[in-house]
């Protein structure tokens, strides 16, 4: 049996902007991508704490150290700069792997820099 498990998350980041005229995705600061072990093109779920919206999209890389958390394309309609969001990445795991899997949790400061 395979289980769909939380692999990593960026918790309570601040949405820095929206860009409607784009193909669609979420641009994430490269440092946050590295800390959460997320790859460009990877599917993620984005949860907006301010309005309750949930969406599925994919990651694109933003400049390291920029603090960027930018919703693009149709996703831009689901948030406002300043909103608090959670970005979740999942994986499939065997039943045995799932029982010992511990997701990476990346906490951030007010500028979306990973806390140590």
N, CA and C atoms as an extended XYZ file, in Angstrom:
348
Properties=species:S:1:pos:R:3:atomname:S:1:resname:S:1:resid:I:1 pbc="F F F"
N         0.845       -1.179        0.000 N   UNK     1
C         0.000        0.000        0.000 CA  UNK     1
C         0.890        1.241        0.000 C   UNK     1
N         0.485        2.245       -0.742 N   UNK     2
C         1.155        3.546       -0.762 CA  UNK     2
C         0.273        4.562       -0.045 C   UNK     2
N         0.919        5.436        0.701 N   UNK     3
C         0.207        6.515        1.388 CA  UNK     3
C         0.702        7.848        0.848 C   UNK     3
N        -0.169        8.836        0.804 N   UNK     4
C         0.151       10.185        0.375 CA  UNK     4
C         0.429       10.977        1.644 C   UNK     4
N         1.698       11.384        1.855 N   UNK     5
C         2.128       11.940        3.136 CA  UNK     5
C         2.702       13.346        2.979 C   UNK     5
N         2.543       14.156        4.027 N   UNK     6
C         3.189       15.469        4.075 CA  UNK     6
C         4.695       15.252        4.144 C   UNK     6
N         5.429       15.890        3.218 N   UNK     7
C         6.882       15.768        3.173 CA  UNK     7
C         7.562       16.995        3.760 C   UNK     7
N         7.011       18.183        3.450 N   UNK     8
C         7.585       19.417        3.984 CA  UNK     8
C         6.560       20.529        3.900 C   UNK     8
N         6.817       21.578        4.698 N   UNK     9
C         5.936       22.742        4.619 CA  UNK     9
C         6.681       23.997        5.024 C   UNK     9
N         6.249       25.097        4.421 N   UNK    10
C         6.682       26.438        4.821 CA  UNK    10
C         5.496       27.006        5.579 C   UNK    10
N         5.691       27.295        6.855 N   UNK    11
C         4.576       27.618        7.749 CA  UNK    11
C         4.488       29.107        8.047 C   UNK    11
N         3.337       29.678        7.742 N   UNK    12
C         2.982       31.063        8.051 CA  UNK    12
C         3.903       32.081        7.380 C   UNK    12
N         4.165       31.862        6.101 N   UNK    13
C         4.894       32.863        5.321 CA  UNK    13
C         3.941       34.001        4.973 C   UNK    13
N         4.488       35.144        4.653 N   UNK    14
C         3.690       36.301        4.276 CA  UNK    14
C         3.681       36.433        2.760 C   UNK    14
N         2.493       36.488        2.182 N   UNK    15
C         2.353       36.677        0.749 CA  UNK    15
C         2.865       38.069        0.392 C   UNK    15
N         3.837       38.127       -0.526 N   UNK    16
C         4.457       39.413       -0.866 CA  UNK    16
C         3.832       40.079       -2.084 C   UNK    16
N         3.066       39.333       -2.869 N   UNK    17
C         2.451       39.937       -4.036 CA  UNK    17
C         1.646       38.944       -4.839 C   UNK    17
N         0.978       39.474       -5.873 N   UNK    18
C         0.208       38.668       -6.805 CA  UNK    18
C         0.467       39.205       -8.212 C   UNK    18
N         0.425       38.320       -9.190 N   UNK    19
C         0.642       38.708      -10.586 CA  UNK    19
C        -0.330       37.909      -11.451 C   UNK    19
N        -1.452       38.529      -11.779 N   UNK    20
C        -2.502       37.848      -12.534 CA  UNK    20
C        -2.045       37.451      -13.942 C   UNK    20
N        -1.276       38.302      -14.597 N   UNK    21
C        -0.872       38.063      -15.982 CA  UNK    21
C         0.358       37.162      -16.052 C   UNK    21
N         0.184       35.928      -15.625 N   UNK    22
C         1.247       34.931      -15.647 CA  UNK    22
C         0.591       33.581      -15.828 C   UNK    22
N         1.325       32.600      -16.298 N   UNK    23
C         0.761       31.276      -16.581 CA  UNK    23
C         0.163       30.615      -15.347 C   UNK    23
N         0.737       30.864      -14.199 N   UNK    24
C         0.209       30.290      -12.976 CA  UNK    24
C         1.257       29.577      -12.180 C   UNK    24
N         1.265       29.771      -10.885 N   UNK    25
C         2.218       29.124       -9.996 CA  UNK    25
C         2.377       29.962       -8.731 C   UNK    25
N         3.300       29.526       -7.876 N   UNK    26
C         3.724       30.339       -6.751 CA  UNK    26
C         5.236       30.479       -6.830 C   UNK    26
N         5.716       31.705       -6.843 N   UNK    27
C         7.151       31.975       -6.828 CA  UNK    27
C         7.591       32.014       -5.368 C   UNK    27
N         8.616       31.229       -5.053 N   UNK    28
C         9.109       31.105       -3.682 CA  UNK    28
C        10.604       31.401       -3.657 C   UNK    28
N        11.015       32.195       -2.681 N   UNK    29
C        12.427       32.496       -2.447 CA  UNK    29
C        13.240       31.200       -2.463 C   UNK    29
N        14.338       31.190       -3.227 N   UNK    30
C        15.191       29.996       -3.358 CA  UNK    30
C        15.651       29.473       -2.006 C   UNK    30
N        15.946       30.369       -1.056 N   UNK    31
C        16.379       29.919        0.274 CA  UNK    31
C        15.289       29.116        0.973 C   UNK    31
N        14.036       29.544        0.816 N   UNK    32
C        12.921       28.797        1.408 CA  UNK    32
C        12.709       27.472        0.695 C   UNK    32
N        12.859       27.483       -0.622 N   UNK    33
C        12.747       26.228       -1.377 CA  UNK    33
C        13.781       25.223       -0.874 C   UNK    33
N        15.013       25.684       -0.701 N   UNK    34
C        16.069       24.794       -0.218 CA  UNK    34
C        15.772       24.288        1.187 C   UNK    34
N        15.347       25.191        2.057 N   UNK    35
C        15.069       24.805        3.450 CA  UNK    35
C        13.954       23.764        3.529 C   UNK    35
N        12.958       23.881        2.634 N   UNK    36
C        11.820       22.955        2.630 CA  UNK    36
C        12.022       21.803        1.652 C   UNK    36
N        13.162       21.765        0.979 N   UNK    37
C        13.455       20.726       -0.012 CA  UNK    37
C        12.366       20.667       -1.089 C   UNK    37
N        12.009       21.845       -1.609 N   UNK    38
C        11.037       21.940       -2.699 CA  UNK    38
C        11.780       22.264       -3.985 C   UNK    38
N        11.303       21.699       -5.085 N   UNK    39
C        11.931       21.892       -6.382 CA  UNK    39
C        11.048       22.733       -7.293 C   UNK    39
N        11.691       23.455       -8.202 N   UNK    40
C        10.936       24.173       -9.228 CA  UNK    40
C        10.103       23.159      -10.011 C   UNK    40
N         8.857       23.480      -10.234 N   UNK    41
C         7.947       22.595      -10.948 CA  UNK    41
C         7.208       21.612      -10.063 C   UNK    41
N         7.583       21.534       -8.796 N   UNK    42
C         6.936       20.581       -7.887 CA  UNK    42
C         5.525       21.050       -7.515 C   UNK    42
N         4.602       20.115       -7.476 N   UNK    43
C         3.238       20.429       -7.049 CA  UNK    43
C         3.221       20.740       -5.566 C   UNK    43
N         2.499       21.794       -5.204 N   UNK    44
C         2.310       22.157       -3.798 CA  UNK    44
C         0.864       22.571       -3.572 C   UNK    44
N         0.456       22.489       -2.340 N   UNK    45
C        -0.838       23.015       -1.908 CA  UNK    45
C        -0.540       24.288       -1.135 C   UNK    45
N        -1.318       25.325       -1.396 N   UNK    46
C        -1.149       26.605       -0.714 CA  UNK    46
C        -2.429       26.884        0.054 C   UNK    46
N        -2.281       27.129        1.349 N   UNK    47
C        -3.406       27.413        2.229 CA  UNK    47
C        -3.300       28.853        2.681 C   UNK    47
N        -4.362       29.617        2.507 N   UNK    48
C        -4.374       31.013        2.900 CA  UNK    48
C        -5.085       31.130        4.248 C   UNK    48
N        -4.343       31.520        5.269 N   UNK    49
C        -4.904       31.623        6.618 CA  UNK    49
C        -5.877       32.791        6.754 C   UNK    49
N        -5.745       33.812        5.920 N   UNK    50
C        -6.600       34.994        6.045 CA  UNK    50
C        -7.994       34.801        5.465 C   UNK    50
N        -8.088       34.038        4.359 N   UNK    51
C        -9.400       33.912        3.726 CA  UNK    51
C        -9.893       32.468        3.594 C   UNK    51
N        -9.087       31.504        4.036 N   UNK    52
C        -9.503       30.111        4.006 CA  UNK    52
C        -9.358       29.425        2.658 C   UNK    52
N        -8.862       30.128        1.642 N   UNK    53
C        -8.687       29.525        0.321 CA  UNK    53
C        -7.596       28.461        0.357 C   UNK    53
N        -7.799       27.417       -0.426 N   UNK    54
C        -6.814       26.340       -0.617 CA  UNK    54
C        -6.656       26.150       -2.107 C   UNK    54
N        -5.428       25.985       -2.560 N   UNK    55
C        -5.194       25.806       -3.990 CA  UNK    55
C        -4.057       24.825       -4.217 C   UNK    55
N        -4.048       24.243       -5.407 N   UNK    56
C        -2.948       23.384       -5.836 CA  UNK    56
C        -2.290       24.084       -7.011 C   UNK    56
N        -0.970       24.207       -6.951 N   UNK    57
C        -0.216       24.842       -8.021 CA  UNK    57
C         1.174       24.233       -8.052 C   UNK    57
N         2.121       24.916       -8.661 N   UNK    58
C         3.492       24.419       -8.712 CA  UNK    58
C         4.455       25.549       -8.373 C   UNK    58
N         5.656       25.167       -7.976 N   UNK    59
C         6.672       26.110       -7.510 CA  UNK    59
C         7.503       26.631       -8.684 C   UNK    59
N         7.769       27.935       -8.673 N   UNK    60
C         8.825       28.497       -9.503 CA  UNK    60
C         9.797       29.212       -8.574 C   UNK    60
N        11.034       29.265       -8.993 N   UNK    61
C        12.096       29.823       -8.152 CA  UNK    61
C        12.134       31.337       -8.237 C   UNK    61
N        12.187       31.981       -7.070 N   UNK    62
C        12.428       33.421       -6.977 CA  UNK    62
C        13.837       33.609       -6.407 C   UNK    62
N        14.362       34.783       -6.529 N   UNK    63
C        15.734       35.073       -6.104 CA  UNK    63
C        15.950       34.733       -4.628 C   UNK    63
N        17.088       34.105       -4.367 N   UNK    64
C        17.461       33.776       -2.987 CA  UNK    64
C        17.589       35.060       -2.173 C   UNK    64
N        17.069       35.010       -0.946 N   UNK    65
C        17.147       36.156       -0.052 CA  UNK    65
C        16.133       37.245       -0.305 C   UNK    65
N        15.269       37.051       -1.312 N   UNK    66
C        14.283       38.080       -1.672 CA  UNK    66
C        13.065       38.077       -0.758 C   UNK    66
N        12.796       36.946       -0.103 N   UNK    67
C        11.596       36.822        0.717 CA  UNK    67
C        10.330       36.649       -0.096 C   UNK    67
N        10.471       36.448       -1.389 N   UNK    68
C         9.318       36.374       -2.293 CA  UNK    68
C         8.423       35.179       -2.005 C   UNK    68
N         7.137       35.468       -1.902 N   UNK    69
C         6.051       34.485       -1.896 CA  UNK    69
C         4.965       35.127       -2.758 C   UNK    69
N         4.963       34.794       -4.048 N   UNK    70
C         4.168       35.510       -5.038 CA  UNK    70
C         3.216       34.559       -5.751 C   UNK    70
N         1.915       34.827       -5.649 N   UNK    71
C         0.914       34.031       -6.357 CA  UNK    71
C         0.756       34.566       -7.766 C   UNK    71
N         0.812       33.666       -8.751 N   UNK    72
C         0.742       34.045      -10.156 CA  UNK    72
C        -0.467       33.426      -10.833 C   UNK    72
N        -0.889       34.036      -11.933 N   UNK    73
C        -1.982       33.511      -12.735 CA  UNK    73
C        -3.276       33.450      -11.952 C   UNK    73
N        -4.119       32.452      -12.205 N   UNK    74
C        -5.400       32.358      -11.512 CA  UNK    74
C        -5.275       32.347       -9.991 C   UNK    74
N        -4.181       31.791       -9.477 N   UNK    75
C        -3.971       31.762       -8.028 CA  UNK    75
C        -3.899       33.168       -7.435 C   UNK    75
N        -3.532       34.155       -8.257 N   UNK    76
C        -3.427       35.540       -7.781 CA  UNK    76
C        -4.762       36.068       -7.250 C   UNK    76
N        -5.858       35.469       -7.700 N   UNK    77
C        -7.184       35.889       -7.224 CA  UNK    77
C        -7.496       35.362       -5.826 C   UNK    77
N        -6.648       34.478       -5.300 N   UNK    78
C        -6.943       33.791       -4.037 CA  UNK    78
C        -6.150       34.323       -2.854 C   UNK    78
N        -5.496       35.464       -3.033 N   UNK    79
C        -4.749       36.044       -1.925 CA  UNK    79
C        -4.474       37.512       -2.154 C   UNK    79
N        -4.077       38.176       -1.075 N   UNK    80
C        -3.738       39.591       -1.072 CA  UNK    80
C        -2.394       39.745       -0.389 C   UNK    80
N        -1.516       40.591       -0.913 N   UNK    81
C        -0.240       40.798       -0.217 CA  UNK    81
C        -0.464       41.068        1.271 C   UNK    81
N         0.333       40.418        2.088 N   UNK    82
C         0.195       40.516        3.541 CA  UNK    82
C        -0.504       39.320        4.148 C   UNK    82
N        -1.229       38.537        3.328 N   UNK    83
C        -1.886       37.337        3.843 CA  UNK    83
C        -0.842       36.345        4.347 C   UNK    83
N        -1.196       35.598        5.361 N   UNK    84
C        -0.354       34.522        5.873 CA  UNK    84
C        -0.726       33.237        5.149 C   UNK    84
N         0.291       32.522        4.643 N   UNK    85
C         0.040       31.294        3.900 CA  UNK    85
C         0.899       30.147        4.431 C   UNK    85
N         0.451       28.944        4.117 N   UNK    86
C         1.208       27.727        4.387 CA  UNK    86
C         1.362       27.022        3.043 C   UNK    86
N         2.576       26.591        2.733 N   UNK    87
C         2.852       25.875        1.488 CA  UNK    87
C         3.232       24.448        1.864 C   UNK    87
N         2.498       23.473        1.321 N   UNK    88
C         2.670       22.063        1.667 CA  UNK    88
C         3.146       21.262        0.460 C   UNK    88
N         4.123       20.391        0.673 N   UNK    89
C         4.577       19.447       -0.355 CA  UNK    89
C         4.363       18.042        0.175 C   UNK    89
N         3.908       17.161       -0.689 N   UNK    90
C         3.579       15.795       -0.308 CA  UNK    90
C         4.454       14.798       -1.067 C   UNK    90
N         4.438       13.563       -0.620 N   UNK    91
C         5.116       12.481       -1.315 CA  UNK    91
C         4.308       11.209       -1.119 C   UNK    91
N         4.605       10.213       -1.935 N   UNK    92
C         4.036        8.895       -1.690 CA  UNK    92
C         5.080        8.086       -0.933 C   UNK    92
N         4.613        7.257       -0.039 N   UNK    93
C         5.507        6.429        0.776 CA  UNK    93
C         4.834        5.092        1.024 C   UNK    93
N         5.652        4.080        1.128 N   UNK    94
C         5.108        2.777        1.514 CA  UNK    94
C         4.560        2.898        2.932 C   UNK    94
N         3.731        1.951        3.319 N   UNK    95
C         3.182        1.974        4.669 CA  UNK    95
C         4.304        2.021        5.707 C   UNK    95
N         5.335        1.239        5.486 N   UNK    96
C         6.465        1.200        6.428 CA  UNK    96
C         7.198        2.548        6.465 C   UNK    96
N         7.491        3.134        5.299 N   UNK    97
C         8.158        4.436        5.244 CA  UNK    97
C         7.302        5.522        5.894 C   UNK    97
N         6.007        5.474        5.644 N   UNK    98
C         5.102        6.493        6.160 CA  UNK    98
C         5.108        6.545        7.682 C   UNK    98
N         5.267        5.423        8.313 N   UNK    99
C         5.222        5.369        9.779 CA  UNK    99
C         6.414        6.035       10.439 C   UNK    99
N         7.510        6.213        9.697 N   UNK   100
C         8.677        6.869       10.288 CA  UNK   100
C         8.979        8.222        9.630 C   UNK   100
N         8.187        8.620        8.657 N   UNK   101
C         8.418        9.883        7.956 CA  UNK   101
C         8.167       11.067        8.889 C   UNK   101
N         9.104       11.987        8.923 N   UNK   102
C         8.969       13.216        9.703 CA  UNK   102
C         9.114       14.390        8.748 C   UNK   102
N         8.042       15.118        8.511 N   UNK   103
C         8.118       16.212        7.540 CA  UNK   103
C         9.037       17.340        8.014 C   UNK   103
N         9.662       18.012        7.041 N   UNK   104
C        10.438       19.217        7.333 CA  UNK   104
C         9.449       20.345        7.521 C   UNK   104
N         9.599       21.092        8.601 N   UNK   105
C         8.748       22.250        8.859 CA  UNK   105
C         9.649       23.475        8.893 C   UNK   105
N         9.418       24.393        7.964 N   UNK   106
C        10.219       25.608        7.876 CA  UNK   106
C         9.391       26.764        8.427 C   UNK   106
N         9.843       27.299        9.537 N   UNK   107
C         9.228       28.485       10.125 CA  UNK   107
C         9.978       29.701        9.604 C   UNK   107
N         9.274       30.802        9.434 N   UNK   108
C         9.882       32.002        8.855 CA  UNK   108
C         9.657       33.217        9.741 C   UNK   108
N        10.499       34.241        9.532 N   UNK   109
C        10.312       35.507       10.237 CA  UNK   109
C         9.416       36.418        9.391 C   UNK   109
N         9.302       37.681        9.767 N   UNK   110
C         8.407       38.623        9.094 CA  UNK   110
C         8.832       38.933        7.654 C   UNK   110
N        10.100       38.680        7.325 N   UNK   111
C        10.593       38.919        5.966 CA  UNK   111
C        10.701       37.612        5.170 C   UNK   111
N        10.054       36.571        5.639 N   UNK   112
C        10.064       35.244        4.986 CA  UNK   112
C        11.457       34.645        4.914 C   UNK   112
N        12.258       34.913        5.921 N   UNK   113
C        13.567       34.255        6.031 CA  UNK   113
C        13.426       33.058        6.946 C   UNK   113
N        14.023       31.928        6.572 N   UNK   114
C        13.916       30.742        7.441 CA  UNK   114
C        14.497       31.011        8.815 C   UNK   114
N        13.777       30.606        9.848 N   UNK   115
C        14.313       30.673       11.204 CA  UNK   115
C        15.225       29.484       11.395 C   UNK   115
N        16.286       29.683       12.091 N   UNK   116
C        17.262       28.592       12.313 CA  UNK   116
C        16.748       27.627       13.329 C   UNK   116
